[in-house]
């Protein structure tokens, strides 16, 4: 594509902001031309402002770029937001009002009935909310969100099971430390330990966001199911793992569940979007997989891995699911949302 779309990154210096920089570095459709963060970073070259924590080197193109203030109207029309939740509460709506399309990672607008909570493989049709969003909110731009980093893994695993009728879900997560940003959880708290709590309403996010994503009418008609989530922070760097028990109305056999997950694909795969994973769900048969260290990076971090599909004596089925939290659960999710919007003529 000769003319790339200029994009900016709000919160470019943080954990998710860095993933945006890495994922957009050689993107065929998008060109990062504007970096913004807090007063702490404003005016500094990116290399001095960002405590780079990724295994891949910082792209040369951004090293000397000056980090600017998050001032609405200043950056390009399309901005990815990796803002800290408190900053996002204020700034994202201001950017949308000023005419930017904001692709957000923050929780602020996820449950707003006029804001798509998008997973392109699962609910691409929820983008239909955008025209009503524009007219009701009076924004010249728009906001599209991606789910919480654990929610996206659960929602992708459950999406192909909707055909069997999902009644109840119990999920227990084992979430990586990178999910808490940088510096995040203190090493003395997490090394050799498990913390059975994640602040910021993590369990409620998983329980409510999943029902919106799997719902109809842009998520305003929620999936008619009940979800119970228990979350744990574990000493893993990247990759959220979860054990899931589900009650499926039609009680399909195990093979039918595995086949439905294997066959799962959506618009990103049909349209061959640049960062679409193939497969979207990787159904593993080894007894001891998926594991975060071995499987989180599959599909460039965009594939969700599933394993140990078996029957559950309490509900009907159970399995393990794993996804990369800062890629599929954050920056990679936003970039895929932007690719879908571009392909659908919405950028
Ligand atoms: P982080 O490492 O703490 O980074 C926060 C970013 O926000 C930094 O760039 C920071 O800039 C900027 N910021 C903070 N206050 C600001 C202000 N008042 N004005 C402008 N910029 C400000 O956090 P993170 O883990 O990358 O998470 C970013 C967002 O993504 C959060 O909303 C989080 O909930 C969400 N999220 C994170 C994950 C994950 O796995 N980590 C997954 C899904 C969603 P300075 O460096 O200048 O302070």
Boltz pocket constraint, residues with backbone or C-beta under 6 A from the ligand:
constraints:
  - pocket:
      binder: B
      contacts: [[A, 10], [A, 11], [A, 12], [A, 13], [A, 14], [A, 15], [A, 16], [A, 17], [A, 36], [A, 37], [A, 38], [A, 39], [A, 40], [A, 41], [A, 42], [A, 49], [A, 70], [A, 81], [A, 82], [A, 83], [A, 84], [A, 85], [A, 87], [A, 88], [A, 105], [A, 106], [A, 107], [A, 147], [A, 148], [A, 149], [A, 178], [A, 179], [A, 180], [A, 181], [A, 182], [A, 325], [A, 326], [A, 329], [A, 330]]
      max_distance: 6.0
